[in-house]
Every structure is written in structure tokens, then in C-alpha cells.
């Protein structure tokens, strides 16, 4: 409680200047585009390992839609394709450093 009295009437945030607001720029997120829709690929193929590796994290997890930018239809096909590629040993189930 004593440190609150030491600060005076500035409050928790301290001095802000004359304008009172932040001088930071606002972050504008770009809309993510599904690469399967952009390339006009109907369904993800389990044999296309290069493309599937883009959607797997360094730990071996399938990245979610909000992170990868794929649409719902292609994300569903993507999970099936990754699981098939893992079953056929085209992709690893886990990362190499955790084995």
C-alpha cells in the first residue's frame, strides 16, 4: 500500500504525455488464403509430402485452420491426408528430436 502513495496521482500506468494515447501503429492482419483453393486443388493428396509438411509443426502436430489459413473443407481433407501419409511412413508421427 505504501508504494501506491509514492506514485502520486499517476495511477498504475505512469505518465503518458500530452495526448494521453499510444503512439504505436495498429496491427492489421492480412486475410489468410487457402492454398488449396488458390491453386485450384480439389482435395489434398497424401502422396504430396512437400505440401503436407507445410501444415505440420516442428513437434509433428497438424496445424489448426486459424494458423494455417486453410478453408474448412480442405482442412478436413488435410487431416485425412496427413494421417494416411503417416500410416504409410511418408511423414513422421513425432518430431525427430523427441524420439
N, CA, C and O atoms as a printed pandas DataFrame, in Angstrom:
     atom_number atom_name residue_name chain_id  residue_number  x_coord  y_coord  z_coord
0              1         N          UNK        A               1    0.812   -1.191    0.000
1              2        CA          UNK        A               1    0.000    0.000    0.000
2              3         C          UNK        A               1    0.858    1.259    0.000
3              4         O          UNK        A               1    0.450    2.282   -0.549
4              5         N          UNK        A               2    2.031    1.200    0.602
5              6        CA          UNK        A               2    2.851    2.398    0.702
6              7         C          UNK        A               2    3.388    2.825   -0.662
7              8         O          UNK        A               2    3.582    4.016   -0.904
8              9         N          UNK        A               3    3.633    1.853   -1.566
9             10        CA          UNK        A               3    4.153    2.225   -2.883
10            11         C          UNK        A               3    3.106    2.958   -3.718
11            12         O          UNK        A               3    3.461    3.708   -4.627
12            13         N          UNK        A               4    1.843    2.757   -3.426
13            14        CA          UNK        A               4    0.784    3.460   -4.151
14            15         C          UNK        A               4    0.806    4.951   -3.800
15            16         O          UNK        A               4    0.565    5.800   -4.659
16            17         N          UNK        A               5    1.089    5.255   -2.563
17            18        CA          UNK        A               5    1.152    6.657   -2.153
18            19         C          UNK        A               5    2.377    7.342   -2.747
19            20         O          UNK        A               5    2.351    8.545   -3.009
20            21         N          UNK        A               6    3.464    6.573   -2.963
21            22        CA          UNK        A               6    4.689    7.150   -3.513
22            23         C          UNK        A               6    4.517    7.587   -4.964
23            24         O          UNK        A               6    5.184    8.517   -5.417
24            25         N          UNK        A               7    3.639    6.931   -5.680
25            26        CA          UNK        A               7    3.452    7.246   -7.099
26            27         C          UNK        A               7    2.661    8.531   -7.315
27            28         O          UNK        A               7    2.731    9.122   -8.392
28            29         N          UNK        A               8    1.948    8.949   -6.360
29            30        CA          UNK        A               8    1.159   10.161   -6.522
30            31         C          UNK        A               8   -0.142    9.848   -7.252
31            32         O          UNK        A               8   -0.728    8.787   -7.036
32            33         N          UNK        A               9   -0.599   10.748   -8.105
33            34        CA          UNK        A               9   -1.872   10.554   -8.799
34            35         C          UNK        A               9   -1.696   10.020  -10.214
35            36         O          UNK        A               9   -2.614   10.118  -11.028
36            37         N          UNK        A              10   -0.534    9.458  -10.517
37            38        CA          UNK        A              10   -0.278    8.951  -11.873
38            39         C          UNK        A              10   -1.044    7.682  -12.176
39            40         O          UNK        A              10   -1.331    7.402  -13.340
40            41         N          UNK        A              11   -1.381    6.909  -11.163
41            42        CA          UNK        A              11   -2.042    5.628  -11.384
42            43         C          UNK        A              11   -1.031    4.540  -11.683
43            44         O          UNK        A              11    0.164    4.724  -11.448
44            45         N          UNK        A              12   -1.482    3.425  -12.189
45            46        CA          UNK        A              12   -0.602    2.287  -12.442
46            47         C          UNK        A              12    0.230    2.436  -13.705
47            48         O          UNK        A              12    1.295    1.828  -13.805
48            49         N          UNK        A              13   -0.215    3.214  -14.656
49            50        CA          UNK        A              13    0.439    3.257  -15.954
50            51         C          UNK        A              13    1.504    4.344  -16.083
51            52         O          UNK        A              13    2.283    4.317  -17.035
52            53         N          UNK        A              14    1.556    5.261  -15.190
53            54        CA          UNK        A              14    2.564    6.305  -15.263
54            55         C          UNK        A              14    2.149    7.423  -16.201
55            56         O          UNK        A              14    0.998    7.507  -16.626
56            57         N          UNK        A              15    3.114    8.281  -16.514
57            58        CA          UNK        A              15    2.840    9.427  -17.388
58            59         C          UNK        A              15    2.686    8.985  -18.839
59            60         O          UNK        A              15    3.395    8.085  -19.290
60            61         N          UNK        A              16    1.772    9.605  -19.567
61            62        CA          UNK        A              16    1.518    9.250  -20.962
62            63         C          UNK        A              16    1.838   10.375  -21.922
63            64         O          UNK        A              16    1.860   10.138  -23.130
64            65         N          UNK        A              17    2.076   11.527  -21.476
65            66        CA          UNK        A              17    2.320   12.643  -22.384
66            67         C          UNK        A              17    1.074   13.493  -22.529
67            68         O          UNK        A              17    0.092   13.297  -21.814
68            69         N          UNK        A              18    1.117   14.440  -23.458
69            70        CA          UNK        A              18    0.004   15.364  -23.612
70            71         C          UNK        A              18   -1.223   14.712  -24.230
71            72         O          UNK        A              18   -2.350   14.960  -23.802
72            73         N          UNK        A              19   -0.998   13.879  -25.237
73            74        CA          UNK        A              19   -2.139   13.288  -25.942
74            75         C          UNK        A              19   -2.832   12.209  -25.132
75            76         O          UNK        A              19   -4.041   12.016  -25.262
76            77         N          UNK        A              20   -2.085   11.508  -24.303
77            78        CA          UNK        A              20   -2.696   10.514  -23.442
78            79         C          UNK        A              20   -2.889    9.158  -24.090
79            80         O          UNK        A              20   -3.362    8.243  -23.416
80            81         N          UNK        A              21   -2.551    8.971  -25.365
81            82        CA          UNK        A              21   -2.762    7.701  -26.036
82            83         C          UNK        A              21   -1.460    7.042  -26.417
83            84         O          UNK        A              21   -0.382    7.579  -26.161
84            85         N          UNK        A              22   -1.557    5.895  -27.021
85            86        CA          UNK        A              22   -0.382    5.191  -27.507
86            87         C          UNK        A              22    0.069    5.766  -28.831
87            88         O          UNK        A              22   -0.745    6.242  -29.621
88            89         N          UNK        A              23    1.363    5.722  -29.072
89            90        CA          UNK        A              23    1.901    6.187  -30.349
90            91         C          UNK        A              23    2.234    5.019  -31.258
91            92         O          UNK        A              23    2.883    5.201  -32.288
92            93         N          UNK        A              24    1.798    3.821  -30.891
93            94        CA          UNK        A              24    2.063    2.630  -31.692
94            95         C          UNK        A              24    1.123    2.567  -32.883
95            96         O          UNK        A              24    0.015    3.103  -32.859
96            97         N          UNK        A              25    1.600    1.892  -33.929
97            98        CA          UNK        A              25    0.720    1.659  -35.077
98            99         C          UNK        A              25   -0.171    0.476  -34.790
99           100         O          UNK        A              25    0.217   -0.451  -34.079
100          101         N          UNK        A              26   -1.367    0.509  -35.345
101          102        CA          UNK        A              26   -2.277   -0.607  -35.153
102          103         C          UNK        A              26   -1.899   -1.742  -36.100
103          104         O          UNK        A              26   -1.528   -1.508  -37.250
104          105         N          UNK        A              27   -1.995   -2.968  -35.606
105          106        CA          UNK        A              27   -1.675   -4.151  -36.407
106          107         C          UNK        A              27   -2.891   -4.530  -37.243
107          108         O          UNK        A              27   -3.980   -4.748  -36.712
108          109         N          UNK        A              28   -2.695   -4.607  -38.544
109          110        CA          UNK        A              28   -3.769   -5.013  -39.448
110          111         C          UNK        A              28   -3.396   -6.384  -40.004
111          112         O          UNK        A              28   -2.439   -6.513  -40.769
112          113         N          UNK        A              29   -4.149   -7.393  -39.619
113          114        CA          UNK        A              29   -3.856   -8.751  -40.047
114          115         C          UNK        A              29   -4.342   -8.967  -41.473
115          116         O          UNK        A              29   -5.457   -8.590  -41.833
116          117         N          UNK        A              30   -3.474   -9.587  -42.281
117          118        CA          UNK        A              30   -3.873   -9.929  -43.643
118          119         C          UNK        A              30   -4.727  -11.181  -43.608
119          120         O          UNK        A              30   -4.503  -12.082  -42.800
120          121         N          UNK        A              31   -5.693  -11.224  -44.481
121          122        CA          UNK        A              31   -6.563  -12.391  -44.559
122          123         C          UNK        A              31   -5.781  -13.558  -45.136
123          124         O          UNK        A              31   -5.138  -13.428  -46.177
124          125         N          UNK        A              32   -5.836  -14.691  -44.462
125          126        CA          UNK        A              32   -5.134  -15.877  -44.931
126          127         C          UNK        A              32   -5.962  -16.543  -46.013
127          128         O          UNK        A              32   -7.186  -16.630  -45.914
128          129         N          UNK        A              33   -5.285  -17.006  -47.037
129          130        CA          UNK        A              33   -5.959  -17.634  -48.169
130          131         C          UNK        A              33   -5.598  -19.107  -48.182
131          132         O          UNK        A              33   -4.440  -19.471  -47.981
132          133         N          UNK        A              34   -6.577  -19.944  -48.416
133          134        CA          UNK        A              34   -6.357  -21.383  -48.502
134          135         C          UNK        A              34   -5.517  -21.670  -49.743
135          136         O          UNK        A              34   -5.894  -21.286  -50.850
136          137         N          UNK        A              35   -4.380  -22.345  -49.564
137          138        CA          UNK        A              35   -3.502  -22.589  -50.712
138          139         C          UNK        A              35   -4.099  -23.627  -51.653
139          140         O          UNK        A              35   -3.780  -23.646  -52.842
140          141         N          UNK        A              36   -4.958  -24.483  -51.127
141          142        CA          UNK        A              36   -5.611  -25.463  -51.996
142          143         C          UNK        A              36   -6.652  -24.791  -52.882
143          144         O          UNK        A              36   -6.797  -25.156  -54.049
144          145         N          UNK        A              37   -7.368  -23.827  -52.351
145          146        CA          UNK        A              37   -8.329  -23.070  -53.163
146          147         C          UNK        A              37   -7.595  -22.185  -54.166
147          148         O          UNK        A              37   -8.027  -22.051  -55.311
148          149         N          UNK        A              38   -6.491  -21.583  -53.742
149          150        CA          UNK        A              38   -5.738  -20.690  -54.614
150          151         C          UNK        A              38   -5.124  -21.449  -55.793
151          152         O          UNK        A              38   -5.085  -20.942  -56.914
152          153         N          UNK        A              39   -4.647  -22.667  -55.528
153          154        CA          UNK        A              39   -4.057  -23.483  -56.588
154          155         C          UNK        A              39   -5.080  -24.342  -57.312
155          156         O          UNK        A              39   -4.727  -25.100  -58.215
156          157         N          UNK        A              40   -6.354  -24.230  -56.919
157          158        CA          UNK        A              40   -7.467  -24.980  -57.509
158          159         C          UNK        A              40   -7.248  -26.489  -57.432
159          160         O          UNK        A              40   -7.460  -27.223  -58.397
160          161         N          UNK        A              41   -6.815  -26.925  -56.247
161          162        CA          UNK        A              41   -6.655  -28.351  -55.980
162          163         C          UNK        A              41   -7.903  -28.808  -55.241
163          164         O          UNK        A              41   -8.290  -28.220  -54.231
164          165         N          UNK        A              42   -8.523  -29.852  -55.749
165          166        CA          UNK        A              42   -9.797  -30.279  -55.202
166          167         C          UNK        A              42   -9.656  -30.888  -53.810
167          168         O          UNK        A              42  -10.344  -30.473  -52.878
168          169         N          UNK        A              43   -8.769  -31.865  -53.669
169          170        CA          UNK        A              43   -8.560  -32.495  -52.369
170          171         C          UNK        A              43   -7.062  -32.634  -52.112
171          172         O          UNK        A              43   -6.297  -32.849  -53.052
172          173         N          UNK        A              44   -6.634  -32.517  -50.863
173          174        CA          UNK        A              44   -5.222  -32.731  -50.531
174          175         C          UNK        A              44   -4.831  -34.192  -50.764
175          176         O          UNK        A              44   -5.590  -35.105  -50.438
176          177         N          UNK        A              45   -3.651  -34.403  -51.325
177          178        CA          UNK        A              45   -3.191  -35.739  -51.661
178          179         C          UNK        A              45   -2.155  -36.193  -50.643
179          180         O          UNK        A              45   -1.244  -35.436  -50.309
180          181         N          UNK        A              46   -2.282  -37.402  -50.155
181          182        CA          UNK        A              46   -1.351  -37.907  -49.145
182          183         C          UNK        A              46    0.038  -38.152  -49.716
183          184         O          UNK        A              46    1.005  -38.239  -48.960
184          185         N          UNK        A              47    0.154  -38.263  -51.026
185          186        CA          UNK        A              47    1.461  -38.506  -51.647
186          187         C          UNK        A              47    2.250  -37.220  -51.861
187          188         O          UNK        A              47    3.449  -37.269  -52.138
188          189         N          UNK        A              48    1.594  -36.074  -51.737
189          190        CA          UNK        A              48    2.255  -34.776  -51.910
190          191         C          UNK        A              48    2.866  -34.348  -50.569
191          192         O          UNK        A              48    2.327  -33.491  -49.868
192          193         N          UNK        A              49    3.996  -34.962  -50.235
193          194        CA          UNK        A              49    4.600  -34.796  -48.916
194          195         C          UNK        A              49    5.109  -33.372  -48.707
195          196         O          UNK        A              49    4.988  -32.833  -47.607
196          197         N          UNK        A              50    5.671  -32.759  -49.733
197          198        CA          UNK        A              50    6.192  -31.386  -49.604
198          199         C          UNK        A              50    5.099  -30.419  -49.163
199          200         O          UNK        A              50    5.314  -29.577  -48.291
200          201         N          UNK        A              51    3.940  -30.547  -49.770
201          202        CA          UNK        A              51    2.842  -29.647  -49.433
202          203         C          UNK        A              51    2.283  -29.962  -48.046
203          204         O          UNK        A              51    1.894  -29.051  -47.314
204          205         N          UNK        A              52    2.240  -31.228  -47.685
205          206        CA          UNK        A              52    1.707  -31.608  -46.378
206          207         C          UNK        A              52    2.621  -31.171  -45.240
207          208         O          UNK        A              52    2.141  -30.877  -44.145
208          209         N          UNK        A              53    3.925  -31.123  -45.480
209          210        CA          UNK        A              53    4.856  -30.727  -44.432
210          211         C          UNK        A              53    4.671  -29.279  -44.006
211          212         O          UNK        A              53    5.055  -28.904  -42.897
212          213         N          UNK        A              54    4.092  -28.469  -44.868
213          214        CA          UNK        A              54    3.813  -27.073  -44.505
214          215         C          UNK        A              54    2.799  -26.974  -43.377
215          216         O          UNK        A              54    2.777  -25.985  -42.645
216          217         N          UNK        A              55    1.960  -27.993  -43.232
217          218        CA          UNK        A              55    0.867  -27.966  -42.264
218          219         C          UNK        A              55    1.154  -28.798  -41.029
219          220         O          UNK        A              55    0.242  -29.113  -40.265
220          221         N          UNK        A              56    2.418  -29.158  -40.827
221          222        CA          UNK        A              56    2.809  -29.916  -39.646
222          223         C          UNK        A              56    3.823  -29.087  -38.866
223          224         O          UNK        A              56    4.776  -28.557  -39.439
224          225         N          UNK        A              57    3.612  -28.979  -37.556
225          226        CA          UNK        A              57    4.515  -28.189  -36.718
226          227         C          UNK        A              57    5.821  -28.940  -36.514
227          228         O          UNK        A              57    5.970  -30.084  -36.944
228          229         N          UNK        A              58    6.767  -28.277  -35.847
229          230        CA          UNK        A              58    8.060  -28.913  -35.597
230          231         C          UNK        A              58    7.940  -30.052  -34.592
231          232         O          UNK        A              58    8.835  -30.892  -34.498
232          233         N          UNK        A              59    6.846  -30.088  -33.845
233          234        CA          UNK        A              59    6.596  -31.182  -32.911
234          235         C          UNK        A              59    5.858  -32.340  -33.575
235          236         O          UNK        A              59    5.704  -33.400  -32.967
236          237         N          UNK        A              60    5.402  -32.155  -34.810
237          238        CA          UNK        A              60    4.698  -33.217  -35.522
238          239         C          UNK        A              60    3.190  -33.098  -35.464
239          240         O          UNK        A              60    2.483  -34.020  -35.872
240          241         N          UNK        A              61    2.683  -31.979  -34.966
241          242        CA          UNK        A              61    1.239  -31.795  -34.858
242          243         C          UNK        A              61    0.685  -31.143  -36.125
243          244         O          UNK        A              61    1.391  -30.388  -36.795
244          245         N          UNK        A              62   -0.558  -31.428  -36.449
245          246        CA          UNK        A              62   -1.228  -30.794  -37.578
246          247         C          UNK        A              62   -1.655  -29.401  -37.132
247          248         O          UNK        A              62   -2.297  -29.244  -36.094
248          249         N          UNK        A              63   -1.295  -28.387  -37.924
249          250        CA          UNK        A              63   -1.628  -27.014  -37.535
250          251         C          UNK        A              63   -3.119  -26.757  -37.722
251          252         O          UNK        A              63   -3.718  -27.280  -38.661
252          253         N          UNK        A              64   -3.728  -25.961  -36.846
253          254        CA          UNK        A              64   -5.157  -25.670  -36.956
254          255         C          UNK        A              64   -5.456  -24.685  -38.086
255          256         O          UNK        A              64   -4.556  -24.046  -38.630
256          257         N          UNK        A              65   -6.713  -24.582  -38.417
257          258        CA          UNK        A              65   -7.165  -23.708  -39.508
258          259         C          UNK        A              65   -6.806  -22.262  -39.272
259          260         O          UNK        A              65   -6.383  -21.569  -40.198
260          261         N          UNK        A              66   -6.967  -21.794  -38.045
261          262        CA          UNK        A              66   -6.710  -20.383  -37.756
262          263         C          UNK        A              66   -5.254  -20.024  -37.963
263          264         O          UNK        A              66   -4.926  -18.859  -38.188
264          265         N          UNK        A              67   -4.375  -21.012  -37.888
265          266        CA          UNK        A              67   -2.949  -20.764  -38.083
266          267         C          UNK        A              67   -2.516  -21.001  -39.521
267          268         O          UNK        A              67   -1.704  -20.247  -40.057
268          269         N          UNK        A              68   -3.047  -22.036  -40.147
269          270        CA          UNK        A              68   -2.603  -22.397  -41.492
270          271         C          UNK        A              68   -3.333  -21.608  -42.573
271          272         O          UNK        A              68   -2.775  -21.364  -43.643
272          273         N          UNK        A              69   -4.570  -21.208  -42.305
273          274        CA          UNK        A              69   -5.317  -20.425  -43.282
274          275         C          UNK        A              69   -6.114  -21.252  -44.260
275          276         O          UNK        A              69   -6.681  -20.696  -45.201
276          277         N          UNK        A              70   -6.182  -22.561  -44.077
277          278        CA          UNK        A              70   -6.957  -23.387  -44.996
278          279         C          UNK        A              70   -8.445  -23.251  -44.698
279          280         O          UNK        A              70   -8.840  -22.925  -43.579
280          281         N          UNK        A              71   -9.255  -23.504  -45.705
281          282        CA          UNK        A              71  -10.702  -23.455  -45.504
282          283         C          UNK        A              71  -11.141  -24.754  -44.818
283          284         O          UNK        A              71  -10.353  -25.693  -44.707
284          285         N          UNK        A              72  -12.386  -24.808  -44.363
285          286        CA          UNK        A              72  -12.878  -25.945  -43.581
286          287         C          UNK        A              72  -12.856  -27.233  -44.396
287          288         O          UNK        A              72  -12.485  -28.288  -43.880
288          289         N          UNK        A              73  -13.242  -27.157  -45.636
289          290        CA          UNK        A              73  -13.289  -28.349  -46.487
290          291         C          UNK        A              73  -11.892  -28.931  -46.689
291          292         O          UNK        A              73  -11.689  -30.138  -46.560
292          293         N          UNK        A              74  -10.948  -28.074  -47.004
293          294        CA          UNK        A              74   -9.597  -28.571  -47.241
294          295         C          UNK        A              74   -8.885  -28.967  -45.951
295          296         O          UNK        A              74   -8.007  -29.831  -45.976
296          297         N          UNK        A              75   -9.246  -28.354  -44.828
297          298        CA          UNK        A              75   -8.650  -28.755  -43.554
298          299         C          UNK        A              75   -9.077  -30.167  -43.183
299          300         O          UNK        A              75   -8.273  -30.946  -42.672
300          301         N          UNK        A              76  -10.327  -30.499  -43.436
301          302        CA          UNK        A              76  -10.790  -31.861  -43.168
302          303         C          UNK        A              76  -10.052  -32.868  -44.040
303          304         O          UNK        A              76   -9.644  -33.927  -43.563
304          305         N          UNK        A              77   -9.878  -32.538  -45.320
305          306        CA          UNK        A              77   -9.140  -33.429  -46.213
306          307         C          UNK        A              77   -7.666  -33.487  -45.869
307          308         O          UNK        A              77   -7.010  -34.512  -46.054
308          309         N          UNK        A              78   -7.156  -32.384  -45.370
309          310        CA          UNK        A              78   -5.745  -32.308  -44.999
310          311         C          UNK        A              78   -5.422  -33.236  -43.834
311          312         O          UNK        A              78   -4.389  -33.906  -43.837
312          313         N          UNK        A              79   -6.301  -33.275  -42.844
313          314        CA          UNK        A              79   -6.058  -34.158  -41.702
314          315         C          UNK        A              79   -6.077  -35.618  -42.127
315          316         O          UNK        A              79   -5.269  -36.412  -41.645
316          317         N          UNK        A              80   -6.982  -35.979  -43.017
317          318        CA          UNK        A              80   -7.037  -37.356  -43.515
318          319         C          UNK        A              80   -5.773  -37.676  -44.301
319          320         O          UNK        A              80   -5.210  -38.761  -44.155
320          321         N          UNK        A              81   -5.322  -36.742  -45.134
321          322        CA          UNK        A              81   -4.128  -36.963  -45.951
322          323         C          UNK        A              81   -2.876  -37.097  -45.081
323          324         O          UNK        A              81   -2.011  -37.928  -45.361
324          325         N          UNK        A              82   -2.780  -36.285  -44.034
325          326        CA          UNK        A              82   -1.620  -36.368  -43.142
326          327         C          UNK        A              82   -1.625  -37.706  -42.407
327          328         O          UNK        A              82   -0.579  -38.337  -42.257
328          329         N          UNK        A              83   -2.787  -38.134  -41.953
329          330        CA          UNK        A              83   -2.878  -39.406  -41.235
330          331         C          UNK        A              83   -2.546  -40.582  -42.151
331          332         O          UNK        A              83   -1.906  -41.540  -41.720
332          333         N          UNK        A              84   -2.971  -40.516  -43.400
333          334        CA          UNK        A              84   -2.625  -41.571  -44.351
334          335         C          UNK        A              84   -1.133  -41.587  -44.644
335          336         O          UNK        A              84   -0.518  -42.651  -44.715
336          337         N          UNK        A              85   -0.551  -40.398  -44.813
337          338        CA          UNK        A              85    0.886  -40.310  -45.086
338          339         C          UNK        A              85    1.695  -40.811  -43.892
339          340         O          UNK        A              85    2.748  -41.422  -44.075
340          341         N          UNK        A              86    1.222  -40.564  -42.686
341          342        CA          UNK        A              86    1.893  -41.078  -41.503
342          343         C          UNK        A              86    1.814  -42.604  -41.446
343          344         O          UNK        A              86    2.787  -43.275  -41.103
344          345         N          UNK        A              87    0.653  -43.134  -41.783
345          346        CA          UNK        A              87    0.453  -44.580  -41.753
346          347         C          UNK        A              87    1.359  -45.288  -42.760
347          348         O          UNK        A              87    1.825  -46.398  -42.502
348          349         N          UNK        A              88    1.607  -44.660  -43.885
349          350        CA          UNK        A              88    2.469  -45.233  -44.915
350          351         C          UNK        A              88    3.933  -44.828  -44.739
351          352         O          UNK        A              88    4.755  -45.101  -45.613
352          353         N          UNK        A              89    4.268  -44.186  -43.627
353          354        CA          UNK        A              89    5.624  -43.766  -43.273
354          355         C          UNK        A              89    6.191  -42.733  -44.239
355          356         O          UNK        A              89    7.406  -42.665  -44.426
356          357         N          UNK        A              90    5.330  -41.928  -44.854
357          358        CA          UNK        A              90    5.796  -40.809  -45.671
358          359         C          UNK        A              90    6.062  -39.592  -44.799
359          360         O          UNK        A              90    6.899  -38.753  -45.131
360          361         N          UNK        A              91    5.345  -39.497  -43.681
361          362        CA          UNK        A              91    5.536  -38.429  -42.703
362          363         C          UNK        A              91    5.746  -39.045  -41.325
363          364         O          UNK        A              91    5.204  -40.114  -41.043
364          365         N          UNK        A              92    6.524  -38.389  -40.459
365          366        CA          UNK        A              92    6.713  -38.942  -39.109
366          367         C          UNK        A              92    5.522  -38.636  -38.215
367          368         O          UNK        A              92    4.820  -37.641  -38.396
368          369         N          UNK        A              93    5.312  -39.524  -37.238
369          370        CA          UNK        A              93    4.266  -39.279  -36.253
370          371         C          UNK        A              93    4.702  -38.211  -35.254
371          372         O          UNK        A              93    3.886  -37.394  -34.826
372          373         N          UNK        A              94    5.984  -38.210  -34.878
373          374        CA          UNK        A              94    6.511  -37.237  -33.934
374          375         C          UNK        A              94    7.790  -36.642  -34.479
375          376         O          UNK        A              94    8.355  -37.150  -35.447
376          377         N          UNK        A              95    8.248  -35.565  -33.861
377          378        CA          UNK        A              95    9.475  -34.909  -34.298
378          379         C          UNK        A              95   10.682  -35.789  -33.991
379          380         O          UNK        A              95   10.634  -36.614  -33.079
380          381         N          UNK        A              96   11.750  -35.617  -34.738
381          382        CA          UNK        A              96   12.941  -36.459  -34.599
382          383         C          UNK        A              96   13.641  -36.244  -33.261
383          384         O          UNK        A              96   14.187  -37.192  -32.697
384          385         N          UNK        A              97   13.636  -35.006  -32.738
385          386        CA          UNK        A              97   14.375  -34.731  -31.508
386          387         C          UNK        A              97   13.658  -35.241  -30.264
387          388         O          UNK        A              97   14.268  -35.282  -29.195
388          389         N          UNK        A              98   12.386  -35.631  -30.359
389          390        CA          UNK        A              98   11.672  -36.158  -29.196
390          391         C          UNK        A              98   11.692  -37.676  -29.154
391          392         O          UNK        A              98   11.198  -38.263  -28.191
392          393         N          UNK        A              99   12.229  -38.311  -30.135
393          394        CA          UNK        A              99   12.278  -39.779  -30.147
394          395         C          UNK        A              99   13.298  -40.298  -29.182
395          396         O          UNK        A              99   13.473  -41.510  -29.062
